[in-house]
Amino acid sequence: QGATVISSDSQGRPLTAEFHAHAMGKPLRYVLSYQYNLAPAELRWELVEGDMLAELTGSYHFDEDGPLTRVTYDLTIDVTLPVPGFMKRQAAQRVLAGALKDFKTHVEALGDRQA
């Protein structure tokens, strides 16, 4: 539903950000911290605190592949509610689909600016 940057580094990149979403029909709030120590090859994030989440860690890893860039996306999510495994997998698939759609939109917008 939305995100707010709580703190940024000297380059203006988010260090912590608060997110608001809906999960299983309920509002969800969580805070992520970002690590850039391997940038530009990798961006990592992890859960600082959140409603209904026991774990939320992830990363984008970027590898040059000739004139292209290969992107690997890793995500681990665990919820605190007792939820059947198939529902966890469905939720993870929705998060993955949304993240990849947003990433694609961002990359395409960067390409449009460079053209």
NORMO-V365141 format. One record per residue. RES is the residue in one letter. D_LAST is the distance of its C-alpha to the last C-alpha in Angstrom with 1 decimal. Layout:
{{RES,D_LAST} {RES,D_LAST}}
//
This chain:
{{Q,30.9} {G,29.6} {A,29.1} {T,30.2} {V,29.4} {I,32.9} {S,32.1} {S,29.2} {D,29.1} {S,28.5} {Q,24.7} {G,24.6} {R,24.4} {P,27.0} {L,30.2} {T,32.0} {A,31.0} {E,33.2} {F,32.3} {H,34.1} {A,34.1} {H,36.6} {A,38.3} {M,41.2} {G,41.5} {K,42.0} {P,39.9} {L,38.5} {R,37.7} {Y,36.6} {V,35.3} {L,33.1} {S,32.8} {Y,29.8} {Q,30.0} {Y,27.4} {N,29.8} {L,28.0} {A,24.4} {P,21.8} {A,23.5} {E,25.1} {L,25.4} {R,28.8} {W,30.6} {E,34.2} {L,36.4} {V,38.3} {E,40.2} {G,40.0} {D,42.0} {M,42.9} {L,40.9} {A,42.6} {E,39.5} {L,35.8} {T,34.0} {G,30.6} {S,27.9} {Y,24.4} {H,24.6} {F,21.5} {D,22.2} {E,20.1} {D,20.5} {G,19.3} {P,15.5} {L,15.7} {T,17.2} {R,20.4} {V,21.3} {T,25.0} {Y,26.1} {D,29.8} {L,31.7} {T,35.4} {I,36.9} {D,40.6} {V,42.2} {T,45.6} {L,46.9} {P,48.9} {V,46.5} {P,47.0} {G,44.7} {F,43.1} {M,42.1} {K,40.6} {R,38.6} {Q,37.4} {A,36.3} {A,34.5} {Q,32.7} {R,31.6} {V,30.4} {L,28.4} {A,26.9} {G,25.9} {A,24.5} {L,22.4} {K,21.1} {D,20.2} {F,18.6} {K,16.5} {T,15.4} {H,14.6} {V,12.5} {E,10.5} {A,10.0} {L,8.9} {G,6.2} {D,5.2} {R,5.6} {Q,3.8} {A,0.0}}
//
